[in-house]
Amino acid sequence: LVDTENLANRRLAEWLSTAGYPASFEYCRKNFSGRSMVSVQKEVEATGVSLGVDFVERWNAGLPDLFAHGVEAVPYVR
């Protein structure tokens, strides 16, 4: 079993901050882990920050490359 949440939340924090919605890794992990990117986009855009109409598509398209560079095994799980 591998942990993709840390990688995804680091990437999400970068993307949101770049778009003008300051978000740390810790903030993303606490508030967005396990949620769909559609719901994340709605919440962020409700503050007036636009992520673009293709945000979810760009996010999904970038995941294979993100995870191809290595994911962490979940400790004590086989």
Secondary structure as UniProt FT lines:
FT   STRAND          2..3
FT   HELIX           5..19
FT   HELIX           25..32
FT   TURN            33..34
FT   HELIX           37..45
FT   TURN            46..48
FT   TURN            53..54
FT   HELIX           55..68
FT   STRAND          72..73
FT   TURN            75..76
//
